[in-house]
Amino acid sequence: MTHTPVAIVGAGPAGLTLSHLLHQYGVESVVFESRSRAEVEETVRAGVLEQGVINMMRETGVGERMDRDADIDDAIDISINGARTRIDLKALTGHQMAVWPQHEYLKDFIARRLADGGTILFETSVDDAEGWDGDKVVINYTNADGTHETMTADYIIAADGSKSPYRAPILELDGAVRARHEYEYAWFGILVNGPQTQKELIYATHEEGFALISTRTKDVQRYYLQCDPNDTVEQWSDERIWEQLHTRVDGNGLAVQEGEIFDKSVLKFRSAVTDPMQRGRLFLAGDSAHTVPPTGAKGLNLAVADVAVLAPGLARALTKGNDDLLTKYSELAVPRIWRAQHFSYWMSSMLHSVPSQGYFQHRRRLAELEAMLSSEAGRRYQAEQYVGLDLPKFEI
């Protein structure tokens, strides 16, 4: 193969979803992925799916395993010093959310792309690409066997994560920005072989800091504790982890269920937005364009929202010769990204205790959280933002 309509760099949520949606429109693509298929499918990452993503998976034939195996929940709990308030997502919005880890999501889309005859080049690195300001993009890449080859494409999509080198040419444009925000805290995450503490997620705030109780399966749990961004795994013994989880979460008859901890990691909090997300025949999607803290569970969902705009735009340009939607990609995608940034920041600021902010800010954030929980309008707003907006839909 020497030419493809769409070249996609990265087999993550943005890249694989885009390739799948393009196929639905009758447009083929090639996905370049530097890792092996096993690495992509076995790198464990959290995942909460909004109702729009759940619907997309069902409507496009990728939702069977999710419907069978995912933890699809009607509500979440928010706890203040052990006192929990249930946010009934389904009652307040009519929608649910699904706890479906990102690597499971990727397994679904890899299997479907390969079943549909799609091309995913695993263990293949893109060495360089050029020509996005011209009539075609030229891509030089190295195959898994070490051979060097060249392919041309009508369009190239950078879906290769937060360290993408393809932001640089976009940021050369007049008026282009890369806005960033660093948070004063991080999450210490663990995976546990043990029983569920509770089926539905618990977001807990306490004088000692934040904690999140979530589940992977009935026998594997995912827990997080607020920590210092400079903390290391070695600083958190099993005894310290369980003591802090019990302190921050237990109450009203509920106690965190313990088990064998088999994975520990520190997850730093960063927000970033790139605007615009395109230059000529080059487009950014997912983490290459923007990142959010995990509190609002928006990362994967934003990646899918990006390509829900990009896929019909590319299809319309390639099959109809009409690029009106494609040229508006950034204009359509960026406002949703900022709404997600706001929600993620809002949730994070209400739930995390930051000693450096002092007593006033500590009591102010608790008052804000209590006000939201005590009002049906506040709970509905939180629920609406959590289950997410419908994915954008466009005619081809």
C-alpha positions, 0 to 999 in steps of 0.5 A: 500500500502506497496511499491511504485516504486517512493516515492515523498516528496512534491506536488509542481511543481517538485513533481507533474510534476514528478509523472505525467511524470512517469505515462506517462512512465508507472511508478507509484508513491506516493506523500506525502504532509504535507498540505491539498489539499486546502492549496496547491491550494490556496497558491497564487504564481507567475508563468511565464512558459517558452516555454518548459514547455508550450509545455510539458503541451500540449503534456502530456494532462495538457494544456487545462485550461492554453491555455484557461485562461492563459495570453500568451504573445509575449513580455515584456517591459523593462523601464528605468525612464519611457522610455519603450523598447519592447522585442518582444519574439516571433519575436526574438525567435519564442516562447512565454511565459505564465503568469500562477500562480504556484497554477493554475499550481498545480491545473492542475497537481493535477486534472490530477494525481487524474483522472489518479488514482495517489496517493497523500497523503495530510495532510501526513508528512514523519517522517523519511526515510532511506536506500537510500544507500542500496537496498530499501528506508524505509519511516515512515509517519503520515497520516491525521488521526494521524496513523503511517505507513511504506512504502518502495520504490525503489527510494525517491525524495525530492521535498519538498522545500528550507528547505528540510532536505534531502540535509544533507545526500547528502552534507555529500558526498566528494566534495558536495557543497551548494553554496549560494548568498544573494542579497542586496534587496527584493521585496514588492509584492501586489495583486490588484483588478483592471484593467490591466495596460498593458497585457504584463509584464513591468520590470522597473528601476528607481533612486528610485528602481525597479518595476514589473507590471504583471497581474493575470487576467483581474481584478486581478493584481500583482505588485512588488516594490524593497525594503529593505530586512528588510522592513515590511508590516506595513512600506508600506501604500497604499499611499506610494505603489501607489506613488512609482509605479507611480514614477518608472513606469509611462511615455510615455502615460502609468500610473499604474492602481490603485485598492483595495490592498488585499495582501501585502508581502515581498519576499527576494532574495536568490540564492543557488545551491546544487551539486550533487543532488543525493546519492544512491536512494535519489534525489533532485528536484526543490527548495530542490536543488536550488533557484533563485531570481524571476527576471528571472522567472526561479524557476518553470521552473527549477523544471520542467527541473530537472524532465524532466531528472529525470523521464526518468532516473527513468523509464529506471532504473525501467522498463529496469534495466538500470540506466545509465541516472539516475546516470548522473542526476546531471551531466545533470541537474546542468549546466542548473541550473547555466545558469539560475542562471547567467541569474537571477543574470544578470537581477537582477543586471541590473534592481535594484538600489543599493545605497551602490554600489555608483555612478560608479556602478549605471551608469555602470549597466544602461550603460549595460542595455541600451547597451542590449536594443539598440542592436538586438543581445542583445535583442535576447539574453535576449529573448532567455534566458527569453523564455528558453531552450527546455526541455531535452528529452530522450528515455526510 
